[in-house]
């Protein structure tokens, strides 16, 4: 393996799926890892080189350790282009305000054939916590601290061969997210509904199963609903962009917002901060004043003092 491949493997592959036994590496784990590299703003060539994992897993197939190579990732170039658009201006992908979110959530519920309330709750929770649908699906009762109203993000639902499975969050990094007052009654109600089992899921499908972004899209006729409401470009993941934008507009410091978001780079977090044009303009004025100091008028330079003799 060439040097750049070994560097990519050491810096990215080993910390991500490299901690799994070979037999536990699934398509979902690899997809999630690649998307994490993209979100952390690694270059196209870096992501491509890191996919040397494909060759490693091919050797595992040849030796009979596994039967199918799960690391053959397709469509990542398209995903990279989409991530570039998001990272350039993620604020443009956010919903405007809380009433807009509630209207969307209710419209999605109304459009689904069973009018299942849980989908509405999942959508609102996702935006209020700046989380993806997979992480919402992974919420267990014991992850919620109802004394301080904090959600510790630990697991997420992800696609895998044969269906959906739960995986650790990227890099096994748990993070804490505040739960705002607007969603606390729903959370408390869900905790009471699941009973004494601390490992019970708070957000599930109508039959108690895991939820996913694809299932949510199909069950609620997402594309049709968002178009009818004037949000034709809105995707499920934009609920996360919505939450992060709202946190930023509320004045949450960048270093705190980074922890809430789970961003690998602070540069990614800064893209959610509202551009302060006044501050930028004042900075320009300050530089102008520095380069062209204004002389004090001679008539003001010397002022007679009280009691001076004439």
Backbone as CSV, one residue per row, in Angstrom:
resi,resn,N_x,N_y,N_z,CA_x,CA_y,CA_z,C_x,C_y,C_z
1,UNK,0.852,-1.190,0.000,0.000,0.000,0.000,0.886,1.236,0.000
2,UNK,0.556,2.205,-0.859,1.383,3.389,-0.955,1.322,4.219,0.317
3,UNK,2.288,5.148,0.411,2.428,5.889,1.654,1.176,6.683,2.001
4,UNK,0.593,7.370,0.972,-0.577,8.180,1.300,-1.736,7.308,1.741
5,UNK,-1.783,6.101,1.260,-2.834,5.193,1.704,-2.633,4.806,3.153
6,UNK,-1.387,4.520,3.523,-1.118,4.117,4.905,-1.396,5.284,5.856
7,UNK,-1.104,6.516,5.414,-1.400,7.677,6.244,-2.893,7.842,6.433
8,UNK,-3.638,7.696,5.344,-5.094,7.799,5.435,-5.650,6.730,6.364
9,UNK,-5.110,5.518,6.244,-5.596,4.434,7.090,-5.324,4.719,8.558
10,UNK,-4.135,5.217,8.838,-3.773,5.474,10.229,-4.580,6.626,10.833
11,UNK,-4.825,7.689,10.041,-5.471,8.889,10.564,-6.989,8.833,10.542
12,UNK,-7.557,8.012,9.618,-9.004,8.029,9.489,-9.644,6.651,9.627
13,UNK,-9.095,5.666,8.922,-9.720,4.345,8.947,-9.610,3.703,10.326
14,UNK,-8.435,3.776,10.922,-8.242,3.119,12.223,-9.115,3.746,13.313
15,UNK,-9.199,5.107,13.420,-10.071,5.668,14.461,-11.553,5.480,14.194
16,UNK,-11.950,5.194,12.954,-13.385,5.096,12.644,-13.837,3.643,12.633
17,UNK,-13.860,2.950,11.468,-14.313,1.562,11.538,-13.215,0.606,11.968
18,UNK,-11.985,1.123,12.112,-10.867,0.233,12.421,-10.940,-0.424,13.777
19,UNK,-11.790,0.096,14.679,-11.888,-0.504,16.008,-12.870,-1.663,16.034
20,UNK,-13.555,-1.919,14.891,-14.487,-3.045,14.815,-13.757,-4.303,14.348
21,UNK,-14.141,-5.472,14.868,-13.684,-6.718,14.240,-14.180,-6.756,12.799
22,UNK,-13.428,-7.404,11.925,-13.759,-7.408,10.499,-15.195,-7.847,10.244
23,UNK,-15.649,-8.874,10.951,-16.991,-9.401,10.712,-18.091,-8.421,11.131
24,UNK,-17.752,-7.417,11.938,-18.757,-6.468,12.405,-18.819,-5.208,11.548
25,UNK,-17.937,-5.101,10.562,-17.962,-3.934,9.676,-19.061,-4.130,8.646
26,UNK,-20.062,-3.271,8.675,-21.213,-3.392,7.790,-21.228,-2.245,6.782
27,UNK,-22.119,-2.359,5.795,-22.290,-1.266,4.836,-22.675,0.015,5.555
28,UNK,-23.568,-0.097,6.545,-24.007,1.084,7.272,-22.867,1.756,8.017
29,UNK,-22.002,0.955,8.646,-20.875,1.515,9.390,-19.913,2.237,8.459
30,UNK,-19.666,1.639,7.293,-18.750,2.252,6.332,-19.358,3.530,5.762
31,UNK,-20.646,3.477,5.400,-21.309,4.678,4.880,-21.239,5.808,5.892
32,UNK,-21.543,5.477,7.149,-21.544,6.502,8.195,-20.147,7.096,8.385
33,UNK,-19.134,6.247,8.285,-17.760,6.711,8.437,-17.374,7.649,7.308
34,UNK,-17.698,7.261,6.076,-17.363,8.099,4.926,-18.073,9.441,5.011
35,UNK,-19.352,9.417,5.393,-20.090,10.666,5.529,-19.479,11.529,6.638
36,UNK,-18.948,10.892,7.673,-18.272,11.636,8.735,-17.010,12.308,8.225
37,UNK,-16.248,11.611,7.385,-15.055,12.228,6.785,-15.441,13.435,5.952
38,UNK,-16.513,13.292,5.198,-16.970,14.396,4.354,-17.407,15.571,5.224
39,UNK,-18.181,15.294,6.277,-18.661,16.351,7.163,-17.520,17.059,7.870
40,UNK,-16.416,16.350,8.118,-15.256,16.947,8.769,-14.351,17.668,7.779
41,UNK,-14.842,17.795,6.530,-14.195,18.612,5.506,-12.876,18.052,5.005
42,UNK,-12.710,16.743,5.037,-11.547,16.163,4.376,-11.728,16.300,2.870
43,UNK,-10.627,16.520,2.154,-10.694,16.721,0.715,-11.138,15.472,-0.027
44,UNK,-11.523,15.669,-1.300,-11.970,14.545,-2.117,-10.898,13.470,-2.216
45,UNK,-9.652,13.908,-2.450,-8.574,12.926,-2.600,-8.335,12.181,-1.297
46,UNK,-8.511,12.868,-0.172,-8.322,12.227,1.131,-9.375,11.141,1.350
47,UNK,-10.632,11.476,1.041,-11.697,10.497,1.195,-11.456,9.306,0.274
48,UNK,-11.055,9.595,-0.956,-10.796,8.526,-1.918,-9.675,7.610,-1.434
49,UNK,-8.613,8.233,-0.909,-7.491,7.433,-0.423,-7.877,6.610,0.799
50,UNK,-8.722,7.186,1.653,-9.154,6.455,2.842,-9.979,5.233,2.477
51,UNK,-10.575,5.252,1.296,-11.365,4.109,0.851,-10.480,2.956,0.386
52,UNK,-9.180,3.063,0.681,-8.308,1.897,0.518,-8.803,0.756,1.394
53,UNK,-9.712,1.090,2.324,-10.366,0.073,3.147,-11.030,-0.989,2.266
54,UNK,-11.458,-0.585,1.064,-12.078,-1.529,0.137,-11.126,-2.685,-0.149
55,UNK,-9.863,-2.351,-0.386,-8.881,-3.390,-0.721,-8.596,-4.287,0.477
56,UNK,-8.573,-3.681,1.664,-8.353,-4.477,2.869,-9.482,-5.489,3.059
57,UNK,-10.718,-5.013,2.888,-11.856,-5.898,3.073,-11.944,-6.948,1.968
58,UNK,-11.430,-6.623,0.784,-11.413,-7.600,-0.297,-10.522,-8.790,0.070
59,UNK,-9.430,-8.506,0.766,-8.560,-9.577,1.233,-9.287,-10.460,2.246
60,UNK,-10.126,-9.832,3.081,-10.900,-10.606,4.053,-11.867,-11.544,3.347
61,UNK,-12.430,-11.087,2.214,-13.315,-11.953,1.435,-12.529,-13.130,0.866
62,UNK,-11.363,-12.860,0.336,-10.540,-13.915,-0.272,-10.108,-14.963,0.749
63,UNK,-9.925,-14.534,1.983,-9.502,-15.474,3.021,-10.697,-16.140,3.705
64,UNK,-11.891,-15.859,3.248,-13.068,-16.523,3.799,-13.528,-16.001,5.138
65,UNK,-13.005,-14.834,5.564,-13.419,-14.276,6.855,-14.835,-13.713,6.750
66,UNK,-15.126,-13.071,5.627,-16.464,-12.564,5.328,-16.833,-12.995,3.916
67,UNK,-18.103,-12.901,3.587,-18.541,-13.349,2.263,-18.746,-12.201,1.281
68,UNK,-19.038,-11.011,1.810,-19.298,-9.859,0.953,-18.491,-8.669,1.461
69,UNK,-17.919,-7.921,0.536,-17.153,-6.731,0.902,-18.114,-5.585,1.206
70,UNK,-18.195,-5.136,2.470,-19.143,-4.077,2.832,-18.611,-2.679,2.570
71,UNK,-17.365,-2.562,2.101,-16.728,-1.247,1.982,-16.815,-0.668,0.580
72,UNK,-17.597,-1.289,-0.288,-17.742,-0.748,-1.642,-18.799,0.360,-1.607
73,UNK,-18.345,1.554,-1.305,-19.230,2.697,-1.153,-19.481,3.333,-2.515
74,UNK,-20.723,3.515,-2.864,-21.082,4.164,-4.123,-21.815,5.466,-3.832
75,UNK,-21.675,6.397,-4.749,-22.386,7.666,-4.623,-21.754,8.652,-3.665
76,UNK,-20.536,8.381,-3.187,-19.959,9.300,-2.215,-19.566,10.630,-2.860
77,UNK,-19.274,10.614,-4.171,-18.965,11.881,-4.842,-20.177,12.804,-4.819
78,UNK,-21.365,12.234,-5.052,-22.591,13.025,-4.991,-22.828,13.542,-3.577
79,UNK,-22.559,12.676,-2.607,-22.692,13.073,-1.207,-21.710,14.184,-0.871
80,UNK,-20.513,14.118,-1.431,-19.497,15.137,-1.177,-19.951,16.487,-1.723
81,UNK,-20.522,16.476,-2.938,-21.007,17.721,-3.543,-22.129,18.309,-2.689
82,UNK,-23.005,17.474,-2.210,-24.100,17.925,-1.351,-23.557,18.512,-0.061
83,UNK,-22.549,17.854,0.517,-21.946,18.354,1.753,-21.269,19.698,1.523
84,UNK,-20.647,19.872,0.364,-20.036,21.158,0.037,-21.082,22.269,0.027
85,UNK,-22.233,21.987,-0.573,-23.298,22.979,-0.612,-23.776,23.309,0.803
86,UNK,-23.919,22.270,1.638,-24.372,22.487,3.004,-23.355,23.293,3.801
87,UNK,-22.087,22.923,3.658,-21.056,23.582,4.442,-20.843,25.024,3.991
88,UNK,-21.153,25.309,2.738,-20.982,26.671,2.246,-21.955,27.617,2.937
89,UNK,-23.204,27.215,3.083,-24.201,28.056,3.737,-25.293,27.192,4.351
90,UNK,-25.001,26.501,5.441,-26.016,25.620,6.036,-27.207,26.382,6.597
91,UNK,-27.036,27.670,6.890,-28.135,28.463,7.429,-29.286,28.566,6.428
92,UNK,-28.937,28.529,5.140,-29.970,28.655,4.111,-30.885,27.438,4.071
93,UNK,-30.485,26.338,4.714,-31.261,25.109,4.698,-32.222,25.012,5.882
94,UNK,-32.161,25.981,6.788,-32.934,25.902,8.028,-34.355,26.436,7.859
95,UNK,-35.279,25.883,8.647,-36.627,26.440,8.731,-36.578,27.778,9.452
96,UNK,-37.558,28.624,9.159,-37.489,30.005,9.648,-37.663,30.112,11.155
97,UNK,-38.694,29.450,11.704,-38.987,29.645,13.127,-39.781,28.453,13.668
98,UNK,-40.110,28.523,14.944,-40.800,27.432,15.628,-42.188,27.164,15.053
99,UNK,-43.023,28.179,14.825,-44.342,27.903,14.222,-44.233,27.210,12.869
100,UNK,-43.221,27.559,12.087,-43.028,26.902,10.792,-42.735,25.419,10.976
101,UNK,-41.922,25.106,11.978,-41.613,23.703,12.275,-42.874,22.948,12.683
102,UNK,-43.674,23.541,13.548,-44.883,22.869,14.016,-45.878,22.641,12.878
103,UNK,-45.987,23.601,11.984,-46.873,23.421,10.833,-46.398,22.273,9.951
104,UNK,-45.089,22.200,9.748,-44.536,21.118,8.944,-44.797,19.767,9.601
105,UNK,-44.497,19.668,10.900,-44.665,18.399,11.611,-46.116,17.933,11.579
106,UNK,-47.039,18.864,11.756,-48.454,18.499,11.743,-48.913,18.094,10.343
107,UNK,-48.424,18.797,9.336,-48.793,18.466,7.958,-48.290,17.082,7.567
108,UNK,-47.103,16.722,8.027,-46.557,15.392,7.737,-47.420,14.313,8.392
109,UNK,-47.842,14.586,9.622,-48.697,13.625,10.327,-50.050,13.482,9.639
110,UNK,-50.616,14.601,9.263,-51.919,14.577,8.605,-51.877,13.847,7.263
111,UNK,-50.734,13.932,6.583,-50.635,13.315,5.257,-50.404,11.814,5.338
112,UNK,-49.852,11.318,6.436,-49.616,9.881,6.578,-50.947,9.159,6.741
113,UNK,-51.038,7.947,6.234,-52.330,7.260,6.205,-52.848,6.904,7.593
114,UNK,-51.917,6.704,8.558,-52.350,6.314,9.898,-52.353,7.479,10.887
115,UNK,-51.916,8.663,10.423,-51.868,9.864,11.275,-51.124,9.591,12.583
116,UNK,-50.038,8.842,12.477,-49.299,8.434,13.672,-48.598,9.638,14.301
117,UNK,-48.935,9.928,15.542,-48.423,11.098,16.246,-46.909,11.040,16.474
118,UNK,-46.381,9.828,16.586,-44.964,9.675,16.875,-44.064,10.301,15.827
119,UNK,-44.516,10.361,14.584,-43.692,10.970,13.532,-43.583,12.475,13.750
120,UNK,-44.702,13.078,14.155,-44.669,14.504,14.465,-43.689,14.777,15.601
121,UNK,-43.746,13.965,16.641,-42.866,14.162,17.792,-41.404,13.992,17.403
122,UNK,-41.113,13.026,16.535,-39.738,12.789,16.115,-39.200,13.962,15.307
123,UNK,-40.028,14.524,14.434,-39.609,15.662,13.614,-39.314,16.875,14.480
124,UNK,-40.195,17.169,15.422,-39.998,18.319,16.304,-38.767,18.115,17.185
125,UNK,-38.603,16.902,17.716,-37.447,16.612,18.563,-36.155,16.776,17.777
126,UNK,-36.134,16.319,16.533,-34.928,16.412,15.707,-34.499,17.861,15.512
127,UNK,-35.456,18.732,15.193,-35.114,20.138,14.978,-34.727,20.830,16.274
128,UNK,-35.423,20.519,17.357,-35.156,21.179,18.638,-33.817,20.781,19.236
129,UNK,-33.296,19.631,18.843,-32.024,19.144,19.389,-30.913,19.128,18.355
130,UNK,-31.195,19.599,17.140,-30.205,19.619,16.057,-29.642,18.222,15.805
131,UNK,-30.536,17.256,15.694,-30.121,15.861,15.535,-30.692,15.283,14.246
132,UNK,-29.984,14.305,13.699,-30.499,13.571,12.563,-31.533,12.550,13.022
133,UNK,-32.326,12.059,12.062,-33.381,11.101,12.404,-32.783,9.826,12.993
134,UNK,-31.634,9.405,12.515,-30.999,8.197,13.048,-30.700,8.315,14.534
135,UNK,-30.249,9.484,14.966,-29.955,9.695,16.391,-31.230,9.804,17.206
136,UNK,-32.274,10.377,16.613,-33.572,10.430,17.304,-34.078,9.013,17.544
137,UNK,-33.922,8.155,16.547,-34.347,6.765,16.689,-33.557,6.044,17.771
138,UNK,-32.320,6.484,17.997,-31.468,5.823,18.978,-31.657,6.271,20.408
139,UNK,-32.562,7.212,20.663,-32.753,7.728,22.027,-33.377,6.651,22.908
140,UNK,-32.730,6.348,24.026,-33.284,5.444,25.037,-33.675,6.256,26.270
141,UNK,-34.574,5.709,27.054,-35.097,6.447,28.207,-33.983,6.904,29.153
142,UNK,-32.982,6.049,29.366,-31.948,6.407,30.347,-30.948,7.423,29.818
143,UNK,-31.039,7.768,28.522,-30.169,8.807,27.978,-30.646,10.201,28.373
144,UNK,-31.860,10.292,28.916,-32.467,11.581,29.231,-32.323,11.891,30.717
145,UNK,-31.722,13.013,31.029,-31.619,13.511,32.395,-32.743,14.524,32.594
146,UNK,-33.827,14.088,33.248,-34.988,14.955,33.410,-34.824,15.959,34.552
147,UNK,-33.762,15.838,35.313,-33.506,16.833,36.363,-32.886,18.084,35.752
148,UNK,-31.904,17.873,34.868,-31.239,19.001,34.207,-31.709,19.190,32.771
149,UNK,-32.569,18.269,32.302,-33.068,18.278,30.932,-31.921,18.316,29.927
150,UNK,-31.160,17.236,29.973,-30.024,17.037,29.071,-30.174,15.670,28.414
151,UNK,-29.940,15.613,27.130,-29.904,14.344,26.386,-28.456,14.010,26.076
152,UNK,-28.001,12.855,26.546,-26.660,12.380,26.197,-26.783,11.494,24.962
153,UNK,-26.234,11.965,23.857,-26.319,11.249,22.582,-25.288,10.131,22.584
154,UNK,-25.745,8.891,22.492,-24.850,7.750,22.574,-24.935,6.827,21.361
155,UNK,-26.140,6.600,20.851,-26.343,5.622,19.783,-27.179,6.220,18.668
156,UNK,-27.123,5.596,17.504,-27.951,6.023,16.391,-28.333,4.816,15.550
157,UNK,-29.471,4.926,14.897,-29.934,3.880,13.999,-29.344,4.111,12.614
158,UNK,-28.849,3.066,12.007,-28.209,3.181,10.701,-28.549,1.973,9.851
159,UNK,-28.597,2.111,8.524,-28.884,0.965,7.656,-27.786,-0.087,7.750
160,UNK,-28.174,-1.338,7.630,-27.235,-2.461,7.662,-27.820,-3.582,6.802
161,UNK,-26.989,-4.542,6.405,-27.523,-5.665,5.637,-28.669,-6.347,6.387
162,UNK,-29.809,-6.453,5.747,-30.944,-7.098,6.378,-31.869,-6.170,7.129
163,UNK,-31.558,-4.857,7.153,-32.440,-3.931,7.849,-31.696,-2.833,8.573
164,UNK,-32.269,-2.381,9.688,-31.676,-1.305,10.472,-31.008,-1.864,11.721
165,UNK,-29.965,-1.168,12.172,-29.279,-1.582,13.390,-28.862,-0.349,14.163
166,UNK,-28.474,-0.520,15.407,-27.991,0.587,16.235,-26.474,0.534,16.316
167,UNK,-25.858,1.695,16.172,-24.406,1.803,16.236,-24.032,2.942,17.178
168,UNK,-22.790,2.909,17.661,-22.282,4.038,18.426,-22.194,5.261,17.528
169,UNK,-22.254,6.445,18.125,-22.068,7.659,17.348,-20.645,7.712,16.835
170,UNK,-20.433,8.591,15.867,-19.143,8.682,15.202,-18.001,8.834,16.199
171,UNK,-16.994,7.984,16.065,-15.847,8.042,16.949,-16.146,7.656,18.379
172,UNK,-17.338,7.053,18.612,-17.765,6.681,19.965,-17.796,7.876,20.907
173,UNK,-18.029,9.080,20.333,-18.026,10.287,21.156,-19.445,10.614,21.596
174,UNK,-19.734,10.395,22.861,-21.031,10.816,23.398,-21.002,12.324,23.585
175,UNK,-22.150,12.959,23.373,-22.215,14.403,23.571,-23.537,14.751,24.230
176,UNK,-23.582,15.916,24.837,-24.763,16.329,25.586,-25.473,17.477,24.874
177,UNK,-26.793,17.356,24.802,-27.624,18.338,24.105,-28.705,18.821,25.063
178,UNK,-28.906,20.138,25.184,-29.963,20.649,26.061,-31.340,20.379,25.463
179,UNK,-32.303,20.124,26.333,-33.678,19.886,25.913,-34.508,21.100,26.300
180,UNK,-34.964,21.852,25.308,-35.658,23.109,25.573,-37.055,22.844,26.137
181,UNK,-37.624,23.853,26.771,-38.908,23.711,27.466,-40.026,23.273,26.530
182,UNK,-39.957,23.689,25.267,-41.031,23.392,24.327,-41.234,21.902,24.096
183,UNK,-40.193,21.094,24.284,-40.326,19.663,24.010,-40.312,18.807,25.281
184,UNK,-40.164,19.429,26.425,-40.092,18.656,27.673,-41.380,17.901,27.983
185,UNK,-42.560,18.495,27.782,-43.785,17.723,28.057,-43.882,16.462,27.206
186,UNK,-43.493,16.550,25.939,-43.523,15.369,25.070,-42.559,14.309,25.559
187,UNK,-41.364,14.718,25.949,-40.364,13.765,26.431,-40.848,13.090,27.709
188,UNK,-41.379,13.881,28.628,-41.889,13.313,29.883,-43.012,12.319,29.612
189,UNK,-43.869,12.648,28.667,-44.967,11.760,28.308,-44.446,10.457,27.703
190,UNK,-43.420,10.565,26.868,-42.850,9.372,26.248,-42.168,8.479,27.287
191,UNK,-41.490,9.084,28.244,-40.830,8.300,29.293,-41.864,7.542,30.124
192,UNK,-42.968,8.193,30.444,-44.033,7.519,31.191,-44.659,6.400,30.356
193,UNK,-44.774,6.624,29.051,-45.428,5.646,28.190,-44.606,4.364,28.043
194,UNK,-43.281,4.472,28.054,-42.458,3.273,27.853,-42.306,2.462,29.127
195,UNK,-42.717,3.040,30.256,-42.678,2.276,31.495,-41.322,2.244,32.163
196,UNK,-41.091,1.244,33.032,-39.882,1.217,33.854,-38.613,0.762,33.128
197,UNK,-38.732,0.305,31.895,-37.563,-0.187,31.178,-36.672,0.972,30.752
198,UNK,-35.492,1.143,31.362,-34.641,2.299,31.028,-34.054,2.227,29.624
199,UNK,-34.024,1.029,29.030,-33.432,0.868,27.708,-34.469,0.978,26.586
200,UNK,-35.694,1.322,26.919,-36.755,1.435,25.915,-36.523,2.656,25.030
201,UNK,-36.879,2.541,23.762,-36.777,3.657,22.827,-37.892,4.657,23.100
202,UNK,-37.557,5.939,22.986,-38.578,6.955,23.169,-39.330,7.238,21.875
203,UNK,-38.666,7.091,20.746,-39.285,7.394,19.463,-39.213,6.163,18.570
204,UNK,-40.371,5.683,18.193,-40.442,4.468,17.379,-41.478,4.639,16.277
205,UNK,-41.531,3.639,15.405,-42.582,3.590,14.407,-43.894,3.165,15.050
206,UNK,-44.982,3.131,14.285,-46.293,2.788,14.849,-46.350,1.384,15.425
207,UNK,-45.455,0.504,15.009,-45.433,-0.859,15.537,-44.297,-1.074,16.536
208,UNK,-43.665,0.005,16.952,-42.612,-0.099,17.954,-41.225,-0.335,17.410
209,UNK,-41.053,-0.314,16.085,-39.741,-0.557,15.501,-38.917,0.710,15.346
210,UNK,-37.699,0.526,14.860,-36.817,1.666,14.619,-37.378,2.547,13.511
211,UNK,-37.045,3.828,13.569,-37.421,4.732,12.490,-36.163,5.125,11.719
212,UNK,-36.335,5.463,10.475,-35.212,5.890,9.634,-35.676,7.028,8.752
213,UNK,-34.720,7.727,8.171,-35.080,8.857,7.318,-35.862,8.409,6.095
214,UNK,-35.536,7.227,5.557,-36.254,6.734,4.378,-37.697,6.363,4.718
215,UNK,-37.879,5.698,5.864,-39.227,5.324,6.295,-40.054,6.569,6.576
216,UNK,-39.457,7.563,7.213,-40.162,8.811,7.501,-40.573,9.499,6.206
217,UNK,-39.680,9.491,5.232,-39.988,10.117,3.941,-41.192,9.458,3.276
218,UNK,-41.169,8.141,3.222,-42.236,7.419,2.526,-43.561,7.479,3.286
219,UNK,-43.503,7.315,4.594,-44.741,7.240,5.379,-45.487,8.563,5.421
220,UNK,-44.742,9.674,5.354,-45.371,10.993,5.479,-45.530,11.697,4.139
221,UNK,-45.088,11.044,3.043,-45.094,11.697,1.727,-44.328,13.023,1.815
222,UNK,-43.141,12.914,2.395,-42.332,14.088,2.724,-42.192,15.058,1.560
223,UNK,-41.757,14.575,0.400,-41.492,15.466,-0.729,-42.737,16.253,-1.135
224,UNK,-43.861,15.580,-1.131,-45.116,16.237,-1.495,-45.486,17.311,-0.479
225,UNK,-45.342,16.988,0.813,-45.740,17.915,1.873,-44.847,19.153,1.896
226,UNK,-43.527,18.950,1.863,-42.630,20.112,1.957,-42.800,21.023,0.740
227,UNK,-43.082,20.442,-0.416,-43.303,21.258,-1.609,-44.572,22.094,-1.460
228,UNK,-45.611,21.484,-0.930,-46.873,22.206,-0.751,-46.750,23.348,0.252
229,UNK,-45.802,23.236,1.176,-45.593,24.274,2.187,-44.551,25.306,1.767
230,UNK,-44.003,25.139,0.571,-43.012,26.092,0.088,-41.592,25.791,0.504
231,UNK,-41.333,24.551,0.945,-39.969,24.158,1.357,-39.467,23.026,0.454
232,UNK,-39.612,23.189,-0.857,-39.385,22.064,-1.767,-37.987,21.472,-1.683
233,UNK,-37.008,22.210,-1.172,-35.639,21.689,-1.083,-35.328,21.098,0.298
234,UNK,-36.292,21.099,1.184,-36.044,20.648,2.554,-35.929,19.131,2.618
235,UNK,-34.854,18.652,3.246,-34.663,17.216,3.463,-34.736,16.921,4.951
236,UNK,-34.817,15.647,5.298,-34.898,15.290,6.723,-33.673,15.799,7.477
237,UNK,-32.506,15.733,6.873,-31.290,16.156,7.559,-31.276,17.660,7.818
238,UNK,-32.088,18.413,7.077,-32.134,19.854,7.292,-32.793,20.223,8.618
239,UNK,-33.434,19.265,9.261,-33.932,19.514,10.616,-32.743,19.760,11.546
240,UNK,-31.646,19.062,11.311,-30.426,19.288,12.101,-29.866,20.685,11.822
241,UNK,-29.815,21.072,10.542,-29.348,22.418,10.213,-30.229,23.476,10.862
242,UNK,-31.520,23.201,10.925,-32.449,24.127,11.560,-32.098,24.334,13.030
243,UNK,-31.912,23.246,13.754,-31.592,23.353,15.176,-30.287,24.081,15.432
244,UNK,-29.260,23.767,14.662,-27.960,24.411,14.858,-28.037,25.900,14.529
245,UNK,-28.800,26.246,13.508,-28.974,27.666,13.171,-29.680,28.398,14.297
246,UNK,-30.720,27.783,14.857,-31.436,28.428,15.964,-30.546,28.579,17.194
247,UNK,-29.771,27.553,17.505,-28.837,27.656,18.637,-27.865,28.814,18.415
248,UNK,-27.337,28.918,17.201,-26.386,29.983,16.894,-27.031,31.358,17.025
249,UNK,-28.265,31.498,16.506,-28.955,32.785,16.579,-29.329,33.146,18.013
250,UNK,-29.436,32.134,18.871,-29.739,32.390,20.282,-28.520,32.874,21.048
251,UNK,-27.373,32.919,20.392,-26.167,33.428,21.027,-25.294,32.387,21.680
252,UNK,-25.524,31.097,21.384,-24.679,30.046,21.955,-23.257,30.210,21.410
253,UNK,-22.240,30.294,22.275,-20.862,30.461,21.797,-20.438,29.323,20.875
254,UNK,-19.554,29.633,19.957,-19.155,28.662,18.942,-18.574,27.392,19.552
255,UNK,-17.763,27.525,20.605,-17.129,26.338,21.174,-18.159,25.432,21.862
256,UNK,-19.229,26.040,22.402,-20.302,25.240,23.001,-21.156,24.604,21.912
257,UNK,-21.452,25.377,20.882,-22.243,24.865,19.761,-21.532,23.694,19.088
258,UNK,-20.233,23.764,19.035,-19.467,22.662,18.438,-19.677,21.376,19.223
259,UNK,-19.694,21.458,20.541,-19.915,20.271,21.363,-21.325,19.726,21.176
260,UNK,-22.301,20.618,21.111,-23.678,20.183,20.905,-23.823,19.482,19.564
261,UNK,-23.179,20.053,18.540,-23.294,19.505,17.186,-22.469,18.251,16.995
262,UNK,-21.397,18.096,17.774,-20.490,16.971,17.565,-19.599,17.173,16.366
263,UNK,-19.329,18.434,16.011,-18.480,18.717,14.863,-17.025,18.372,15.159
264,UNK,-16.347,17.846,14.157,-14.922,17.584,14.313,-14.089,18.837,14.152
265,UNK,-14.607,19.808,13.421,-13.866,21.040,13.150,-14.688,22.249,13.583
266,UNK,-14.028,23.204,14.219,-14.704,24.436,14.622,-15.094,25.266,13.407
267,UNK,-14.384,25.094,12.296,-14.728,25.817,11.072,-16.137,25.448,10.606
268,UNK,-16.497,24.188,10.765,-17.844,23.762,10.396,-18.881,24.486,11.247
269,UNK,-18.616,24.601,12.539,-19.546,25.269,13.448,-19.711,26.735,13.095
270,UNK,-18.631,27.397,12.727,-18.690,28.831,12.446,-19.625,29.153,11.286
271,UNK,-19.884,28.195,10.433,-20.765,28.464,9.292,-22.223,28.659,9.722
272,UNK,-22.533,28.280,10.952,-23.895,28.470,11.452,-24.079,29.822,12.131
273,UNK,-22.993,30.509,12.402,-23.096,31.789,13.086,-23.642,32.840,12.134
274,UNK,-24.508,33.702,12.647,-25.115,34.742,11.813,-24.066,35.774,11.439
275,UNK,-23.943,36.091,10.151,-22.957,37.097,9.742,-23.330,38.470,10.290
276,UNK,-22.465,39.056,11.091,-22.721,40.362,11.694,-22.150,41.441,10.781
277,UNK,-22.989,42.010,9.894,-22.519,42.983,8.926,-22.096,44.283,9.603
278,UNK,-22.752,44.638,10.707,-22.379,45.861,11.411,-20.964,45.769,11.947
279,UNK,-20.646,44.610,12.539,-19.308,44.420,13.075,-18.268,44.480,11.964
280,UNK,-18.580,43.879,10.823,-17.652,43.900,9.694,-17.439,45.319,9.197
281,UNK,-18.539,46.079,9.080,-18.441,47.467,8.625,-17.622,48.303,9.594
282,UNK,-17.872,48.126,10.887,-17.118,48.891,11.888,-15.634,48.557,11.850
283,UNK,-15.333,47.303,11.555,-13.926,46.913,11.433,-13.264,47.677,10.301
284,UNK,-13.990,47.822,9.185,-13.443,48.594,8.062,-13.227,50.041,8.424
285,UNK,-14.179,50.622,9.162,-14.015,52.009,9.599,-12.813,52.165,10.515
286,UNK,-12.596,51.182,11.358,-11.466,51.238,12.288,-10.144,51.223,11.535
287,UNK,-10.060,50.385,10.492,-8.831,50.332,9.706,-8.608,51.650,8.963
288,UNK,-9.679,52.237,8.433,-9.565,53.527,7.750,-9.049,54.592,8.701
289,UNK,-9.586,54.615,9.926,-9.142,55.598,10.910,-7.680,55.400,11.278
290,UNK,-7.251,54.127,11.295,-5.857,53.836,11.631,-4.906,54.316,10.537
291,UNK,-5.334,54.122,9.284,-4.467,54.490,8.165,-4.502,55.987,7.872
292,UNK,-5.615,56.646,8.226,-5.766,58.065,7.951,-6.213,58.798,9.211
293,UNK,-5.315,58.997,10.163,-5.712,59.642,11.420,-6.196,61.069,11.174
294,UNK,-7.258,61.425,11.860,-7.824,62.775,11.725,-7.103,63.712,12.689
295,UNK,-6.570,64.815,12.124,-5.869,65.763,12.976,-6.873,66.607,13.766
296,UNK,-6.520,66.874,14.976,-7.379,67.705,15.809,-7.305,69.147,15.336
297,UNK,-8.441,69.798,15.097,-8.411,71.211,14.661,-7.630,72.076,15.632
298,UNK,-6.877,73.044,15.059,-6.031,73.881,15.904,-6.849,74.674,16.917
299,UNK,-8.093,75.004,16.511,-8.917,75.794,17.429,-9.312,74.995,18.660
300,UNK,-9.198,73.658,18.548,-9.553,72.820,19.680,-8.333,72.294,20.410
301,UNK,-7.167,72.563,19.805,-5.953,71.974,20.373,-5.614,72.583,21.721
302,UNK,-5.805,73.914,21.852,-5.478,74.603,23.091,-6.716,75.340,23.563
303,UNK,-7.206,74.991,24.677,-8.390,75.618,25.260,-7.950,76.413,26.481
304,UNK,-8.437,77.603,26.607,-8.080,78.382,27.823,-8.651,77.717,29.053
305,UNK,-7.859,77.702,30.066,-8.303,77.073,31.312,-8.829,78.148,32.258
306,UNK,-9.698,77.710,33.155,-10.293,78.655,34.094,-9.228,79.266,34.983
307,UNK,-9.303,80.550,35.175,-8.380,81.237,36.073,-7.058,81.594,35.420
308,UNK,-6.888,81.317,34.073,-5.620,81.677,33.451,-5.539,83.203,33.338
309,UNK,-4.329,83.744,33.632,-4.128,85.164,33.556,-4.080,85.611,32.103
310,UNK,-4.640,86.779,31.837,-4.635,87.366,30.508,-3.499,88.362,30.426
